[in-house]
Amino acid sequence: MDNLVKNRCAFAISGTRYEAPALESGLYVVATPIGNLRDITLRALETLAAADLVLCEDTRLSARLLTHYAISTPKMALHEHNERAKAASIVQMLAAGQAIALISDAGTPLLSDPGFALVRAVREAGLSVFALPGPSALLAALATAGLPTDCFTFVGFLPAKAGARSKVLTALAAKSETLVFYESPRRLSATLAAMADSFGAEREAVVALELTKKFERSHAGPLGALAEQLAEKQTRGEVVIVVAGAPEISEADTGLWKEALAEALKGQPLRIAVDDIAKTYQVRRKQVYDEALKLKS
């Protein structure tokens, strides 16, 4: 039996076999590649090979990674629909001395992926949780976008329904830090259009597509232009959108655009006046629109 366990606790890189050292009991939160399988760390391979169990968001997807590195550790599905139900039994396994690895389909677990309920339950039970840092679409996009990284907000996925999405974007529009979003390729066009409307068409942004994969690419420019550029294009794979924070507007600048708006409303329809002022002074369209309604009333 010992030999069987020893043979299982191994992995292979390009045909060369390596034995994995024994693990301390606990939950290991393991980051896995977001596209390129070679981005996995040696520590992650050792942990996945030596663990008693690997918790996977989708066992079929994770099998590709584990098989690629000849890892035969037993797998169990842990996703948003069963995580809370399985947390108690997993805590019992950890309390009995097992070492369990947690991975998601790609990247770092818990970042718009399952795992929070389990990690919280393990912490509340006083058991160990270990972090194995590595690939993350959030950090990969942020590091290559060319936008400020000293302060940022990770929003994750926006609501799928237009009304709820607009509400969230409106609440974020005045934030001065860089904003990072995940998005489905099916909703990319609608989301960029909504962002241009809420943040202003001139707000700078970067759309990163298929990071670390063969067809990795990114598009940079004002939100309005990006919305038009990607409106008709079919995209695949995960999408990360990085948006510049709102520019600081001084009281003097605020006075200028408000005066300009009052003049514009004398000879133009409200919608055209609002669009012109928002674009000329790089002010959020909603802010200009609200001010226009006040002036009209």
CORCOR-V204138 format. One record per pair of residues at least 4 apart in sequence whose C-alpha atoms are under 8 Angstrom apart, sorted by the first residue. I is the first residue (numbers start at 0). J is the second residue. Records with the same first field share a line. If there is no record, write none. Layout:
I: J ; J
This chain:
0: 4
1: 5
2: 6
3: 7
4: 8
5: 9 ; 18
7: 48 ; 49 ; 70 ; 71 ; 72
8: 18 ; 19 ; 20 ; 48 ; 49 ; 50 ; 70 ; 71 ; 72
9: 16 ; 17 ; 18 ; 19 ; 45 ; 48 ; 49 ; 69 ; 70
10: 16 ; 17 ; 18 ; 19 ; 44 ; 45 ; 48 ; 68 ; 69 ; 70
11: 15 ; 16 ; 17 ; 68 ; 69 ; 70
12: 16 ; 17 ; 68
18: 45
19: 45 ; 46 ; 48 ; 49
20: 45 ; 49
21: 49
22: 46 ; 49 ; 50 ; 98
23: 98
24: 93 ; 96 ; 97 ; 98 ; 99 ; 127
25: 93 ; 96 ; 97 ; 98 ; 99 ; 126 ; 127 ; 128 ; 129
26: 93 ; 98 ; 99 ; 100 ; 101 ; 118 ; 121 ; 127 ; 128 ; 129
27: 46 ; 98 ; 99 ; 100 ; 101 ; 128 ; 129 ; 130 ; 131
28: 100 ; 101 ; 102 ; 107 ; 108 ; 128 ; 129 ; 130 ; 131
29: 43 ; 100 ; 101 ; 102 ; 107 ; 108 ; 130 ; 131 ; 132 ; 133
30: 39 ; 43 ; 102 ; 103 ; 105 ; 106 ; 107 ; 108 ; 131 ; 132 ; 133 ; 134 ; 135
31: 38 ; 39 ; 43 ; 102 ; 103 ; 104 ; 105 ; 106 ; 107 ; 133 ; 134
32: 36 ; 37 ; 38 ; 39 ; 105 ; 106 ; 133 ; 134 ; 135
33: 105 ; 106 ; 134 ; 135 ; 136 ; 210 ; 211
34: 105 ; 209 ; 210 ; 211 ; 212
35: 211 ; 212
36: 64
38: 134
39: 43 ; 44 ; 133 ; 134
40: 44 ; 133
41: 45
42: 46 ; 131
43: 47 ; 131
44: 48 ; 68
45: 49
46: 50 ; 100
47: 53 ; 70 ; 72 ; 100
48: 70 ; 71 ; 72
49: 72
50: 72 ; 97 ; 98 ; 99 ; 100
51: 72 ; 73 ; 97 ; 98 ; 99
52: 72 ; 73 ; 74 ; 75 ; 98 ; 99 ; 100
53: 72 ; 73 ; 74 ; 75 ; 99 ; 100 ; 101 ; 102
54: 74 ; 75 ; 76 ; 77 ; 99 ; 100 ; 101 ; 102
55: 61 ; 74 ; 75 ; 76 ; 77 ; 78 ; 101 ; 102 ; 103 ; 104
56: 61 ; 76 ; 77 ; 78 ; 102 ; 103 ; 104 ; 113
57: 61 ; 76 ; 77 ; 78 ; 103 ; 104
58: 62 ; 74 ; 75 ; 76
59: 63
60: 64 ; 104
61: 65 ; 103 ; 104
62: 66
63: 67
64: 68
65: 69 ; 70 ; 71
66: 70 ; 71
77: 81 ; 82 ; 85 ; 113
78: 82 ; 113 ; 114
79: 112 ; 113
81: 85
82: 86 ; 113 ; 114 ; 116 ; 117
83: 87 ; 116 ; 117
85: 89
86: 90 ; 116 ; 117 ; 120
87: 91 ; 120
88: 92
89: 93
90: 94 ; 120 ; 121 ; 124
91: 95
92: 96 ; 97
93: 97 ; 98 ; 99 ; 126
94: 126
101: 108 ; 114
102: 107 ; 108
103: 107 ; 108 ; 112 ; 113
106: 133 ; 134 ; 135 ; 136
107: 112 ; 132 ; 133 ; 134 ; 135
108: 112 ; 113 ; 114
109: 113 ; 114 ; 115
110: 155
111: 155 ; 156
114: 118
115: 119
116: 120
117: 121
118: 122 ; 128
119: 123
120: 124
121: 125 ; 126 ; 127 ; 128
122: 126 ; 127 ; 128
134: 139
135: 139
136: 140 ; 210 ; 239
137: 141 ; 153 ; 179 ; 239
138: 142
139: 143 ; 210
140: 144 ; 207 ; 210 ; 239 ; 240 ; 241
141: 145 ; 146 ; 148 ; 179 ; 241
142: 148
144: 205 ; 219 ; 241
146: 177 ; 241 ; 242 ; 243
147: 151 ; 176 ; 177 ; 243
148: 177
150: 176 ; 177
151: 176 ; 177 ; 178 ; 179
152: 176 ; 177 ; 178 ; 179
153: 178 ; 179 ; 180
154: 178 ; 179 ; 180 ; 181
155: 179 ; 180 ; 181 ; 182
156: 180 ; 181 ; 182
157: 164 ; 167 ; 180 ; 181 ; 182
158: 163 ; 164
159: 163 ; 164 ; 186
160: 164
161: 165
162: 166
163: 167
164: 168 ; 193
165: 169 ; 193 ; 197
166: 170
167: 171
168: 172 ; 193 ; 194 ; 197 ; 198
169: 173 ; 197 ; 198 ; 285
172: 197 ; 198 ; 244 ; 245 ; 283
173: 244 ; 245
174: 244 ; 245
175: 243 ; 244 ; 245 ; 246 ; 247
176: 243 ; 244 ; 245
177: 241 ; 242 ; 243 ; 244
178: 241 ; 242 ; 243 ; 244
179: 239 ; 240 ; 241 ; 242
180: 239 ; 240 ; 241
181: 237 ; 238 ; 239 ; 240
182: 186 ; 187 ; 237 ; 238 ; 239 ; 240
183: 187 ; 236 ; 237 ; 238
184: 233 ; 234 ; 235 ; 236 ; 237 ; 238
185: 234
186: 190
187: 191 ; 229 ; 238
188: 192 ; 226 ; 229 ; 230 ; 231
189: 193
190: 194
191: 195 ; 222 ; 223 ; 225 ; 226
192: 196 ; 222 ; 223 ; 226
193: 197
194: 198 ; 199 ; 200 ; 222
195: 199 ; 200 ; 201 ; 202 ; 222 ; 223 ; 226
196: 200 ; 284 ; 285
197: 283 ; 284 ; 285
198: 202 ; 245 ; 283 ; 284
199: 222 ; 223 ; 277 ; 278 ; 281 ; 282 ; 283 ; 284
200: 221 ; 222 ; 223 ; 224 ; 278
201: 221 ; 222 ; 223 ; 278 ; 281
202: 221 ; 222 ; 223 ; 242 ; 243 ; 245 ; 281
203: 219 ; 220 ; 221 ; 222 ; 242 ; 243
204: 219 ; 220 ; 221 ; 222 ; 240 ; 241 ; 242 ; 243
205: 217 ; 218 ; 219 ; 220 ; 240 ; 241 ; 242
206: 217 ; 218 ; 219 ; 238 ; 239 ; 240 ; 241
207: 215 ; 216 ; 217 ; 218 ; 238 ; 239 ; 240
208: 215 ; 216 ; 217 ; 234 ; 235 ; 236 ; 237 ; 238 ; 239
209: 213 ; 214 ; 215 ; 216 ; 235 ; 236 ; 237 ; 238
210: 215 ; 216 ; 237
211: 215
218: 225
219: 225
220: 224 ; 225
221: 225
222: 226
223: 227
224: 228
225: 229
226: 230
227: 231
228: 232
229: 233
248: 252 ; 253
249: 253
250: 254
251: 255
252: 256
253: 257
254: 258
255: 259
256: 260 ; 276 ; 280
257: 261 ; 290
258: 262
259: 263 ; 276
260: 264 ; 272 ; 273 ; 276 ; 287 ; 291
261: 265 ; 291 ; 294
262: 266
263: 267 ; 272
264: 268 ; 269 ; 272 ; 291
267: 271 ; 272
268: 272
269: 273 ; 291
270: 274 ; 288
271: 275
272: 276
273: 277 ; 284 ; 287 ; 288 ; 291
274: 278 ; 284
275: 279
276: 280 ; 281 ; 282 ; 287
277: 281 ; 282 ; 283 ; 284 ; 287
278: 282
282: 286 ; 287
283: 287
284: 288
285: 289
286: 290
287: 291
288: 292
289: 293
290: 294
291: 295
292: 296
